[in-house]
Amino acid sequence: MTQTLLSIIFVYLFIFLGYLAKRIFKEQMDSKTLTLFSVYFLQGFVTVWGFSTATLSSEHILVPLYYLAMIALVLVPVLLIAKKLFTDPKERAIFSIAGFVGNTGNIGIPLGIALFGMESVIYTTLINIANVFVVYILGVYIYSRGSFSIKKSLFNIVKIPIIPASMVAIIININHIAIPPQIQEVFKMGAYAGIVLQLFLLGTFLYGIKLTTLKKSLFIGVMSQKFIIIPLATALLLSMTNLSLYVQGILFMEMMVPLAIANINLASLYDCRPQETTVLILLSTLIFIPILFLLSFIVSNHYLI
């Protein structure tokens, strides 16, 4: 359990640095510029590097497919509920997608290592890649719809470079195309820079936020979706599969990780209340802390392995 908490603490050190930078430099530290740099330049490196860490097999492919299937099945009723609960298009957009955009990379991968060992890396990496498609297809469209037309929202998806980068990475992996070590090192440097910048960016958004800016209805809706509706639906769907308890545990963990920093990227990029989205990410991270103890207890008592 100590290793798990240390993993999270050290990862979020960069969030504190982002907060400190914004506090010191104020308007000189432009969060929108950092968002553009992250989305349009560095996230492609994260994706390509993730695919280069392991060779895909048919067995591995099933895990992200199950992940996507679970999101697809739960997303439809959530979209219907959103129309009933929220009249404001931006609140509706946040409720519709924020809970599905989990921090499967910055938190999910190190947490998987802490809870399930190094053998989990191939699974958490692939789930994170699947989450990239959720973020930059569904996420881009739904967050865009908070401020833009359907046509403009679809165009925003095409503009995001991480999608073509992912396609290229898949082709390279499936065809076993060798990447020279020097180029792999470049991808690794870009990926680490992208991950650090994401955490740093969250810190800049945390500066000056006020919990009172978040409507109670949006907080209850998103947190209930993230930590009650999605976990229950996930547990039900996993019970119907033939996956091992070990893999089921990894999938369940990834569906429960806090809201991803990518929510801030998209909310900021498409003017969909990034401050409120930041508060939701902060609160989901705090709520997740006691859940860590429960997950650690379950795994340590061999209920999932």
Secondary structure, 3 states (H helix, E strand, C coil): CHHHHHHHHHHCHHHHHHHHHHHHHHHHCCHHHHHHHHHHHHHHHHHHHHHHCCCCCHHHHHHHHHHHHHHHHHHHHHHHHHHHHCCCHHHHHHHHHHHHCECCCCCHHHHHHHHHCHHHHHHHHHHHHHHHHHHHHHHHHHHHHCCCCHHHHHHHHHHCCHHHHHHHHHHHHHCCCCCCHHHHHHHHHHHHHHHHHHHHHHHHHHCCCCHHHCCHHHHHHHHHHHHHHHHHHHHHHHCCCCCCHHHHHHHHHHHHCCECCHHHHHHHHCCCCHHHHHHHHHHHHHHHHHHHHHHHHHHHCCCCC
